[in-house]
Amino acid sequence: MRCACRIRECCTLQTQDIYTTKGNVRPRLIIRKSNTKGKLATRSIPVIEDLRIKSDRTI
């Protein structure tokens, strides 16, 4: 399964959309409704395990 987001969606991500309150990378990125192309619904994108592990180690 492949998923992507638009540049604007990526640039408007907030810290809480990516990280949990404990500082771990979320299993899914949250794209808020107001930042999507059609502004119809909030959506989420899965983050692959390898990327989550690497991102957790760099913090």
N, C-alpha and C positions, 0 to 999 in steps of 0.2 A: 504494500500500500504506500503510495506517495501522496504527500500533501504539501501545499505551499501557501504563501500569503503574498499579498501585494506589498510593494515597497512602503507605501503609506501605512498599511496595517502594521508592518514590522517596526517602523519608526515611531509609531504611537503606542507601542507596548509600554506598560508601566511595570515597575519592579515587582509589584504584587501579582502581576499577570504571569510572571516567569518563575518567581521563587515563593516557597512557602514561608510561613512566619519563622520557621526554624532555619531558613537559609538554604534549603535543598531545592534543586530544580524540580518543578512540577512535572508530572507525567504528560501533561497537555498544556500548551500555551493558550491563553485566553485572549481572543480577539473581541474587543467590546463592540456592541451593536453600533455605537456612534462612529466607529472607525472602519466599518466594513463598507464595501462599494455601494450597496443598495440600502444600507442602514436598516435592514429588516430584522436581523436577529444576531445575538451574540453567538460566536462559534469558537471552537477550540481545535487545535492542531496537535496531534500526538508528537511527542519528542522521543526519538529512538534511544534505547538504553545506553548505547555507547556514548552518545553525546551527553546524556545526563550524567554519566559517571565522570567523563572528562571535565564537564562544567563544575561538578561538585568538588573536584580536586583542585581546581584553580582558584577557588574562593579563599 
